[in-house]
Amino acid sequence: MVRALVLVLTLTISVIPARASEIKVAGVAIDVKSFDVELTKSLGGNDRGPALAVLRDGTVLLGGGNRGGSIFAWNESSQELKLLGEMMSKRERIQDSRFAITDIAVLSENKNIANLLISFPRLAQSKCVEVVVFRATYDRVKNSLKKNERWFRSKPCVAISAVQHAAGRMEVINSRSAYLTVGDLGFDELPNRAKRGDLGSVFQISKGNVTRISQGHRNQQGIVLFNGKDLLVSEHGPRGGDEINLVEQGVDYGWPFVTYGAPYSQGDYVIPGKTGTHEGFREPLKQWNPSIAPTELVQVPTGKFGKYSGGLAMGTLRQASLVFMRYENGKVSDTEIVNVGARIRDLEVLPGQRLIASTDDGRLMIFSSPAN
C-alpha cells in the first residue's frame, strides 16, 4: 500500500528573460527562444535537464531539480517557475543525476486537476535499483502534488554499481493506460532471458495490469505513437548503432545478441554477440553510426516545419541537435540533423504548433515558425 504524499508549496522562482536566435529546418527559418530554468537541473555526475510534459493551456511541467525528484510548473507568459512537490524520498536516491525523474505523462486533465504518471529509477531498500512508475495528482487550484498508487516496478533489482540505461519514457494511450520503456539497467546477465526479467522491454501499463509488448532493447530514450497508430522508439546502441524501431507485439529487437554498434571494451557489462548486423532479429527503421545519443521523439506539428511537417523530430545528447525526419508507410527518410547548441534531454509539442525542449545546461528552448 502506498502512503499518499501531499505537498503544498508556494515557492515561486523568477527566471532570466528569454534569449532569441534562429535555425533553419529544410530551408525554413525557425525562431528559437531560450529560457533559463537552471533550478530544474538534476545534479551529481553529469547534469541532467528536466523531464517535460505540456498541458492543454500551455502550462509546462518539469521533473528534476537538485535532488532529482521535484515537480515544477512553468508558464511561458509570466516566465515563472513554481515548485509543486516531491516524488522521491531521500532513501530512494543518491546524489547522482541518474536518479532523477525520467518522464511525466498526462493521462487526463481539466481546469482543476491533472492526472499524471511519473517514472524514475529508485534505490530500493535492498540497495539495488529498479524503475518505477507512480500515478500523481496535480491540483491546479492549490498548486499541490499528491503521490498516489504505484503502477509499475521493474524486476530484477540491479546492483547500484552497475546502473545505467534506465529509460522510463512513456507515451499515453488513453486516460487509463500508457506505454513504458525500460532499459537494460546495465545488467550483466542480460543475455539470459530468464534472468533479465523486465529489462530491455516496452510495456503497456495501467492500474493493476502490466503487459510486455517487446524486448531486446538497450536504452529507449524516446517513444511516440505516430498518428495514434505506429509505436516508435529511439534507443542508444553501444559504440554506434543508435536506432529507431517500430515496436510490434512479441518482437525481439536483438540486444545484446546483435547490434550495428560495437562494444566499448572487453570489460563492458555485456559484450554483444554479433556487431555490424541485426541478423536473425528485427531490423531497425533507421540506425546511426557513429552515435548521436537520441532522446525523445515527437510528431512534428503540421504546416510549420517545411517538408518535415507532420513527420518526426528527435532530440540528441551527443550531437547537441534536433533530428528531423519524414516518416511514411513504416519507413524513415529525408533525415536532417540541425545543430541547436545544447544537449536535448526531453522534447514536447506546445500549443501554437511549436516544439519545446529541455536541455542539460538548464534551459527551455521553444522552436516556432511563421511559415505555412
C-alpha positions as CSV (number, residue, x, y, z in Angstrom):
1,M,0.0,0.0,0.0
2,V,1.4,3.4,-1.0
3,R,1.1,6.2,1.5
4,A,-0.2,9.4,-0.1
5,L,2.2,12.3,-0.1
6,V,0.6,15.7,-0.3
7,L,2.8,18.8,-0.5
8,V,1.6,22.4,-0.8
9,L,4.4,24.8,-1.6
10,T,4.2,28.4,-2.5
11,L,7.7,28.9,-3.7
12,T,7.8,30.9,-7.0
13,I,11.0,31.5,-8.8
14,S,11.6,34.2,-11.3
15,V,13.7,33.3,-14.3
16,I,16.0,35.2,-16.6
17,P,14.2,36.7,-19.7
18,A,14.3,34.8,-22.9
19,R,17.2,34.9,-25.4
20,A,16.4,34.7,-29.1
21,S,18.1,33.1,-32.1
22,E,17.3,31.3,-35.3
23,I,17.9,28.0,-37.0
24,K,17.0,26.6,-40.5
25,V,15.0,23.4,-41.0
26,A,14.6,22.3,-44.6
27,G,15.2,25.9,-45.6
28,V,12.5,27.2,-43.3
29,A,13.5,29.9,-40.7
30,I,12.7,28.7,-37.2
31,D,12.7,31.1,-34.3
32,V,14.3,29.9,-31.1
33,K,13.7,31.3,-27.7
34,S,15.7,30.1,-24.7
35,F,14.5,30.4,-21.1
36,D,16.7,29.8,-18.0
37,V,15.3,27.2,-15.7
38,E,18.6,26.1,-14.2
39,L,17.0,25.1,-10.8
40,T,15.2,22.2,-12.6
41,K,18.5,20.5,-13.5
42,S,19.4,17.3,-11.6
43,L,23.0,17.4,-10.2
44,G,25.6,14.8,-9.4
45,G,27.8,13.3,-12.1
46,N,26.7,14.8,-15.4
47,D,24.0,17.5,-15.0
48,R,20.6,16.3,-16.4
49,G,17.9,18.5,-17.8
50,P,14.3,18.1,-16.6
51,A,11.6,15.8,-17.9
52,L,8.8,17.6,-19.7
53,A,5.0,17.4,-20.0
54,V,2.7,20.0,-21.6
55,L,-0.9,20.7,-20.5
56,R,-3.5,21.9,-23.0
57,D,-3.3,25.6,-21.8
58,G,0.5,25.5,-22.4
59,T,1.5,25.0,-18.7
60,V,4.8,23.1,-18.8
61,L,5.5,20.6,-16.0
62,L,9.2,19.8,-15.3
63,G,10.6,16.9,-13.3
64,G,14.1,17.1,-11.8
65,G,15.7,19.7,-9.6
66,N,18.8,19.3,-7.5
67,R,17.6,16.1,-5.8
68,G,16.1,14.7,-8.9
69,G,12.5,14.2,-7.6
70,S,10.9,17.7,-7.8
71,I,8.0,18.6,-9.9
72,F,7.7,22.2,-11.2
73,A,5.2,24.2,-13.2
74,W,6.4,26.8,-15.7
75,N,4.3,29.4,-17.5
76,E,5.6,31.0,-20.7
77,S,3.7,34.3,-20.4
78,S,4.9,35.0,-16.8
79,Q,8.1,33.0,-17.1
80,E,7.7,32.0,-13.5
81,L,8.7,28.6,-12.1
82,K,6.6,27.1,-9.3
83,L,7.8,24.2,-7.2
84,L,4.8,21.8,-6.7
85,G,6.2,19.0,-4.7
86,E,8.5,15.9,-4.4
87,M,8.1,12.4,-5.8
88,M,11.2,10.8,-4.4
89,S,12.3,10.4,-0.8
90,K,15.9,10.7,0.3
91,R,16.1,7.0,0.8
92,E,15.2,6.4,-2.8
93,R,18.2,8.2,-4.4
94,I,21.8,9.1,-4.1
95,Q,23.3,12.4,-5.3
96,D,23.6,11.3,-8.9
97,S,21.7,12.7,-11.8
98,R,20.9,9.1,-13.0
99,F,18.5,9.1,-10.0
100,A,16.1,11.7,-11.4
101,I,12.6,11.8,-12.8
102,T,12.7,10.4,-16.3
103,D,9.3,11.3,-17.7
104,I,5.9,12.8,-16.9
105,A,2.8,11.7,-18.8
106,V,-0.6,13.4,-18.7
107,L,-3.4,10.8,-18.5
108,S,-6.2,13.4,-18.2
109,E,-6.7,17.0,-17.2
110,N,-9.3,19.7,-16.6
111,K,-9.0,23.2,-15.3
112,N,-8.7,22.0,-11.7
113,I,-6.8,18.7,-11.8
114,A,-4.2,17.0,-13.9
115,N,-3.8,13.2,-13.6
116,L,-0.2,12.2,-14.2
117,L,2.2,9.3,-14.4
118,I,5.7,9.9,-13.3
119,S,8.6,7.5,-13.8
120,F,12.1,7.3,-12.3
121,P,14.8,4.8,-11.2
122,R,14.9,4.5,-7.5
123,L,17.2,2.9,-4.9
124,A,15.3,0.0,-3.2
125,Q,15.6,-0.9,0.5
126,S,18.0,-3.7,-0.5
127,K,20.3,-1.1,-2.1
128,C,19.7,-2.1,-5.6
129,V,17.9,-0.1,-8.4
130,E,14.5,-0.6,-10.0
131,V,12.4,1.5,-12.4
132,V,9.1,2.6,-11.0
133,V,6.0,4.5,-12.2
134,F,3.6,6.2,-9.8
135,R,0.3,8.0,-10.5
136,A,0.2,11.5,-9.2
137,T,-2.4,14.3,-9.0
138,Y,-1.6,17.9,-9.7
139,D,-4.1,20.2,-8.0
140,R,-4.0,23.2,-10.3
141,V,-6.0,25.4,-7.9
142,K,-3.9,24.7,-4.8
143,N,-0.6,24.3,-6.7
144,S,0.0,21.0,-4.9
145,L,1.1,17.5,-5.9
146,K,-0.2,14.2,-4.4
147,K,1.7,11.0,-4.9
148,N,-0.8,8.1,-5.4
149,E,-0.5,4.4,-6.2
150,R,2.4,2.6,-7.9
151,W,1.6,1.3,-11.4
152,F,4.9,-0.4,-12.2
153,R,8.1,-1.7,-10.6
154,S,10.8,-3.4,-12.7
155,K,12.5,-6.7,-11.8
156,P,15.2,-7.8,-11.2
157,C,16.5,-5.1,-8.9
158,V,20.0,-4.3,-10.3
159,A,23.1,-3.7,-8.2
160,I,23.7,0.1,-7.8
161,S,27.3,-0.3,-9.0
162,A,26.1,-1.3,-12.5
163,V,23.3,1.1,-13.0
164,Q,22.9,2.9,-16.3
165,H,20.3,2.9,-19.2
166,A,17.2,3.1,-17.0
167,A,15.0,4.5,-19.9
168,G,11.5,5.1,-18.4
169,R,9.9,7.1,-21.3
170,M,6.1,7.0,-21.5
171,E,3.5,7.6,-24.2
172,V,-0.2,7.9,-23.2
173,I,-2.7,5.6,-24.9
174,N,-5.8,6.9,-23.1
175,S,-6.8,8.2,-19.7
176,R,-6.3,4.7,-18.1
177,S,-3.1,3.4,-19.8
178,A,0.3,4.2,-21.3
179,Y,3.3,2.6,-23.0
180,L,6.5,2.5,-21.0
181,T,10.1,1.8,-21.9
182,V,12.5,0.0,-19.5
183,G,16.2,0.0,-20.4
184,D,18.7,-2.8,-19.6
185,L,20.0,-1.0,-16.4
186,G,23.5,-2.2,-17.2
187,F,22.6,-5.7,-16.0
188,D,25.5,-8.1,-16.7
189,E,23.3,-11.2,-17.1
190,L,21.2,-9.7,-19.8
191,P,21.9,-12.5,-22.4
192,N,19.9,-14.9,-20.1
193,R,16.3,-14.1,-21.0
194,A,15.0,-15.8,-17.8
195,K,17.2,-13.7,-15.6
196,R,16.7,-10.3,-17.4
197,G,13.1,-10.2,-16.4
198,D,11.5,-6.8,-17.3
199,L,14.8,-5.2,-18.5
200,G,15.2,-4.0,-22.1
201,S,11.5,-4.1,-22.8
202,V,8.5,-2.0,-23.8
203,F,5.3,-2.4,-21.7
204,Q,1.7,-1.4,-21.8
205,I,0.8,-0.4,-18.2
206,S,-2.4,0.5,-16.4
207,K,-3.6,0.4,-12.8
208,G,-3.1,-3.2,-11.7
209,N,-2.1,-4.5,-15.1
210,V,1.3,-4.8,-17.0
211,T,1.7,-6.4,-20.5
212,R,5.0,-6.8,-22.2
213,I,4.9,-5.6,-25.8
214,S,8.5,-6.2,-27.0
215,Q,12.1,-6.9,-25.7
216,G,15.7,-6.8,-26.9
217,H,16.1,-3.1,-26.4
218,R,19.1,-1.3,-24.8
219,N,18.2,2.2,-23.7
220,Q,15.0,3.6,-25.2
221,Q,15.1,7.3,-24.6
222,G,12.3,8.3,-26.9
223,I,8.8,7.0,-27.7
224,V,5.9,8.3,-29.8
225,L,2.6,6.8,-31.0
226,F,2.7,8.2,-34.5
227,N,-0.7,9.2,-35.9
228,G,-2.1,7.2,-33.0
229,K,-1.1,4.0,-34.8
230,D,2.6,3.3,-35.1
231,L,4.6,2.9,-31.9
232,L,8.2,4.1,-32.5
233,V,11.1,4.2,-30.0
234,S,14.6,5.7,-30.3
235,E,17.4,4.0,-28.5
236,H,21.1,4.2,-27.7
237,G,23.3,1.5,-29.1
238,P,26.7,0.8,-27.6
239,R,29.6,2.5,-29.5
240,G,27.4,3.4,-32.5
241,G,24.3,1.6,-33.6
242,D,21.7,4.1,-32.3
243,E,18.3,3.1,-33.6
244,I,14.7,3.9,-34.3
245,N,12.4,0.9,-34.1
246,L,8.8,0.2,-35.0
247,V,7.6,-1.7,-31.9
248,E,5.3,-4.6,-32.5
249,Q,3.8,-7.2,-30.2
250,G,6.0,-10.1,-29.4
251,V,9.1,-9.0,-31.3
252,D,12.6,-9.3,-30.0
253,Y,14.9,-6.5,-31.3
254,G,18.1,-8.3,-30.7
255,W,20.1,-6.6,-27.9
256,P,22.5,-7.8,-26.7
257,F,22.8,-10.6,-29.3
258,V,23.2,-8.2,-32.3
259,T,23.9,-4.5,-32.8
260,Y,25.1,-2.2,-35.6
261,G,27.4,-0.7,-33.0
262,A,30.5,-2.1,-31.2
263,P,31.4,-2.8,-27.6
264,Y,33.2,-0.1,-25.7
265,S,35.8,-2.6,-24.4
266,Q,36.1,-6.2,-23.4
267,G,35.4,-5.2,-19.8
268,D,31.9,-3.7,-20.6
269,Y,29.0,-5.1,-18.7
270,V,27.9,-7.2,-21.6
271,I,29.6,-8.0,-25.0
272,P,27.2,-8.1,-28.0
273,G,27.2,-11.5,-29.8
274,K,27.4,-10.0,-33.3
275,T,28.3,-6.5,-34.4
276,G,27.5,-4.6,-37.6
277,T,24.4,-6.7,-38.2
278,H,20.9,-7.5,-37.0
279,E,20.9,-11.0,-38.5
280,G,18.1,-13.1,-37.1
281,F,16.3,-10.2,-35.4
282,R,14.1,-7.3,-36.5
283,E,15.9,-4.6,-38.4
284,P,15.7,-1.0,-37.1
285,L,13.9,1.6,-39.3
286,K,17.0,3.8,-39.0
287,Q,20.4,3.5,-37.4
288,W,23.3,5.9,-36.8
289,N,26.9,5.1,-36.7
290,P,28.8,6.8,-35.1
291,S,26.4,7.5,-32.2
292,I,24.2,10.6,-31.9
293,A,22.7,9.6,-28.5
294,P,19.0,10.0,-29.3
295,T,16.4,11.2,-26.8
296,E,12.7,11.9,-27.0
297,L,10.7,11.5,-30.2
298,V,7.6,13.7,-31.1
299,Q,5.4,14.1,-34.1
300,V,6.1,17.4,-35.7
301,P,3.2,19.9,-35.9
302,T,1.7,20.2,-39.3
303,G,2.2,23.2,-41.6
304,K,5.1,24.9,-39.8
305,F,8.3,22.9,-40.4
306,G,8.5,22.6,-44.2
307,K,8.8,19.1,-45.6
308,Y,9.1,17.7,-42.1
309,S,5.7,19.0,-41.0
310,G,3.7,16.0,-39.7
311,G,6.9,14.0,-39.6
312,L,9.3,13.2,-36.7
313,A,11.6,15.3,-34.5
314,M,14.1,13.8,-32.1
315,G,16.5,15.2,-29.5
316,T,20.1,14.2,-29.2
317,L,22.7,14.5,-26.5
318,R,26.0,13.8,-28.3
319,Q,25.2,15.9,-31.3
320,A,23.6,18.8,-29.4
321,S,21.0,18.8,-32.2
322,L,17.4,18.1,-33.2
323,V,16.9,15.5,-35.9
324,F,14.0,16.0,-38.3
325,M,12.7,13.0,-40.3
326,R,9.9,12.1,-42.7
327,Y,8.0,9.0,-41.7
328,E,5.7,7.3,-44.2
329,N,4.5,3.8,-44.7
330,G,6.7,2.4,-42.0
331,K,9.9,4.0,-43.3
332,V,12.1,6.9,-42.2
333,S,13.5,9.1,-44.9
334,D,14.9,12.6,-45.6
335,T,16.8,12.9,-42.3
336,E,18.2,16.3,-41.4
337,I,20.4,17.0,-38.3
338,V,20.1,20.6,-37.1
339,N,22.5,21.9,-34.5
340,V,20.8,23.8,-31.7
341,G,23.9,24.2,-29.4
342,A,22.6,22.2,-26.4
343,R,22.1,18.6,-25.3
344,I,18.4,17.9,-25.6
345,R,17.1,15.9,-22.7
346,D,13.3,16.0,-23.5
347,L,11.1,17.2,-26.3
348,E,7.4,18.0,-26.4
349,V,4.8,19.9,-28.5
350,L,3.4,23.3,-27.3
351,P,0.1,24.9,-28.4
352,G,0.5,27.0,-31.5
353,Q,2.3,24.3,-33.5
354,R,5.6,24.8,-31.6
355,L,8.2,22.5,-30.2
356,I,9.7,22.8,-26.7
357,A,12.9,21.1,-25.5
358,S,14.7,20.9,-22.1
359,T,18.5,21.0,-22.1
360,D,21.2,19.6,-19.8
361,D,22.5,23.1,-19.3
362,G,19.2,24.1,-17.6
363,R,17.2,25.8,-20.4
364,L,13.9,25.5,-22.1
365,M,14.1,26.1,-25.8
366,I,10.9,26.9,-27.9
367,F,11.0,26.4,-31.6
368,S,8.4,28.2,-33.8
369,S,7.9,29.3,-37.4
370,P,5.5,31.7,-39.0
371,A,5.7,29.6,-42.2
372,N,2.6,27.9,-43.6
